[in-house]
Structures are given as C-alpha cells and as structure tokens.
C-alpha cells in the first residue's frame, strides 16, 4: 500500500517581513511533516514562500498581494495526485466558478467551467480570498477554503488562524482544518 501524500493548503497569509505578519512558531510546527505546500494566493512576498520551502516543496497560484515568483505565477493550477485532481484558484468568483464565496455558491456553469479551466473534472476546488475556513460539498465536487493561518477574520473574537491538511492516497481524499492559536 502506498503512503498518502500529505499536503498543507495555505492562503491569505500576507507575509511582508518587517511590515506585516510573519510565520509564527506555532504555524511552522503545524506544517512539520507535510510532503507539499500549496498556496492559494495573497501570500505576500517571496521571503514567505522561501521560508515554507524549507519545510516542503511549494507551489500555488497568484493572488492580489503576491510578489512575482515562478512558484505562484499561474492564475489557475491543477494538481494531480494519483486519481485525485485538485483545481486551485485565488478567487472563484473572478474565475467564473462561483457566484459567491461566503458562503461558497457554485456558478450554474461550474462543471463546464471546471473542464475549461482545469482540463477536465476535479475532485475538489481549492480557493481563497476570504480569510475564513470553509468546506462545502455539492454533487461531484468539494470546495475547500483554508482560511488564513496569520490573519483570520474575527481575530478580535478569538477565531484561530487555520489551514487545510489534505491526505491523498490511492482512491481516497481526506481533509482536516488545522487551527493555529
């Protein structure tokens, strides 16, 4: 039996060394042991990606608050792990996949648009742009938003930061939200 691939999915962290949030020891500890880090935009400066790359390989998509970096230059990315296909975008409304992101509401043309953007069906859509962790399921697909590990919405209410940890194995796909306090 093949071991599952463990993927950390991060978004909306806005890392700007010397002028914004930075990786805390709690975040870095929670990322230990992952095989791949996928970022969904608004990660900030390349120095933040460089720090993540010390933990595991990093790739992702570009958001509005990202410096130029080849690891995140694409607006749309499909990640194929065995039979699991993960479609990655920063803003699913701008990509034509959703009519709303909070809560996630797939556009009526979701499936044809996925085939167009990702070159086929996807198992899950990974998206960002809200700072709020969310999961929703609709026929044939799941939508996952990791929230923000560094700048969650509702911080004044004690809402923790978060990211998504995926476990992708042969014919199986599991996820959990990891809270950062």
PERACOR-V47787 format. One record per run of one state. SS is the DSSP state (h for helix, s for strand, l for the rest). FROM is the first residue (numbers start at 0). TO is the last residue. If there is no record, write none. Layout:
# PERACOR-V47787
{{SS FROM TO} {SS FROM TO}}
This chain:
# PERACOR-V47787
{{l 0 3} {s 4 9} {l 10 13} {s 14 14} {l 15 19} {s 20 20} {l 21 23} {h 24 30} {l 31 34} {s 35 38} {l 39 42} {s 43 43} {l 44 44} {h 45 52} {l 53 55} {s 56 59} {l 60 64} {s 65 65} {l 66 68} {h 69 71} {l 72 74} {s 75 80} {l 81 82} {s 83 88} {l 89 96} {s 97 100} {l 101 102} {s 103 105} {l 106 108} {h 109 117} {l 118 122} {s 123 126} {l 127 131} {s 132 137} {l 138 139} {s 140 145} {l 146 153} {h 154 156} {l 157 159} {s 160 168} {l 169 170} {s 171 179} {l 180 180}}
